[in-house]
């Protein structure tokens, strides 16, 4: 049980903050570059996941794998293609293609994609 003078001890030692605030400050001092993971809801299925690089959860990312493979094989066989041509030829909706580009999934293959 905390006594009446608990915070007075900290003030006598030259600290103005309470013990809780002091521990928070020390974490900031000793680990300023500590990477914080953020939990988000998947925009497709609604599950909570820890975001790394993809904007969807790992389960939805797995479901997208066949679409990604189809797009990559089309890009390799038809190098200078627009997003519209890729969407029409592969049947992959434009929103998926844009997300694949934003997430960096097609980064190695984007020489063959024209976005204009």
C-alpha positions in Angstrom: 0.0 0.0 0.0 1.3 3.4 -0.9 1.9 5.9 1.8 1.2 9.6 1.7 4.8 10.5 1.1 5.7 8.1 -1.8 6.1 10.8 -4.4 8.0 13.0 -2.0 10.9 10.6 -2.0 11.3 11.1 -5.7 11.2 14.8 -5.4 13.8 14.7 -2.6 16.1 12.8 -5.0 15.8 15.5 -7.6 13.1 13.8 -9.7 9.9 15.6 -10.5 8.2 12.6 -12.1 6.4 9.7 -10.5 7.8 6.2 -10.7 5.6 5.3 -13.7 6.5 8.4 -15.7 10.2 7.8 -14.8 10.2 4.3 -16.3 8.5 5.6 -19.5 11.2 8.2 -19.8 14.0 5.7 -19.3 12.6 3.5 -22.0 12.7 6.4 -24.4 16.2 7.3 -23.4 17.6 3.7 -23.6 15.6 2.5 -26.7 14.8 5.5 -28.9 14.9 3.5 -32.1 12.9 0.6 -30.7 10.6 -0.7 -33.5 7.0 -0.7 -32.6 4.7 -3.2 -34.2 1.2 -2.1 -35.0 -1.8 -4.4 -34.9 -4.3 -3.6 -37.6 -7.4 -5.2 -39.1 -7.1 -6.8 -42.5 -9.0 -4.6 -45.0 -10.3 -7.8 -46.7 -11.2 -10.3 -44.0 -11.2 -8.1 -40.9 -8.7 -10.3 -38.9 -6.2 -8.6 -36.6 -2.6 -9.0 -37.8 0.7 -7.4 -37.2 1.6 -5.4 -40.3 5.1 -6.0 -41.7 5.2 -5.0 -45.4 2.0 -6.3 -46.9 -1.2 -4.4 -46.3 -3.3 -7.6 -45.8 -3.0 -10.4 -43.3 -0.9 -13.5 -44.1 -4.0 -15.6 -44.9 -5.2 -13.1 -47.5 -1.7 -12.8 -48.8 -1.6 -16.6 -49.4 -4.9 -16.3 -51.3 -3.4 -13.7 -53.5 -0.4 -15.9 -54.5 -2.0 -17.4 -57.6 -3.0 -13.9 -58.8 0.6 -12.7 -58.3 2.0 -15.6 -60.2 -0.4 -15.0 -63.0 0.5 -11.4 -63.2 4.3 -12.0 -63.1 4.1 -14.6 -65.8 2.1 -12.2 -68.0 4.7 -9.4 -67.4 7.5 -11.7 -68.4 5.9 -12.9 -71.6 4.6 -9.4 -72.6 7.2 -6.9 -71.2 5.9 -3.5 -72.1 2.3 -3.7 -70.7 0.0 -1.2 -69.1 -1.9 -2.0 -65.9 -5.1 -2.1 -68.0 -3.7 -4.6 -70.4 -2.5 -6.8 -67.5 -5.9 -6.6 -65.8 -7.8 -7.5 -68.9 -5.4 -10.3 -70.0 -5.1 -11.9 -66.5 -8.5 -11.3 -65.1 -6.9 -9.8 -61.9 -8.9 -6.7 -60.9 -7.1 -3.3 -61.0 -7.3 -2.8 -57.3 -5.2 -5.9 -56.7 -2.6 -4.8 -59.2 -2.3 -1.4 -57.5 -2.0 -3.0 -54.1 0.7 -5.4 -55.4 2.6 -2.4 -56.7 2.1 -0.4 -53.5 3.2 -3.4 -51.3 6.3 -3.9 -53.4 5.3 -7.4 -54.5 5.9 -6.5 -58.2 8.9 -4.4 -57.5 11.4 -6.6 -59.3 9.1 -6.9 -62.3 7.9 -3.3 -62.7 10.2 -2.5 -65.7 7.6 -4.2 -67.9 4.7 -2.2 -66.4 3.6 1.2 -67.7 1.3 3.0 -65.3 0.2 5.7 -67.7 
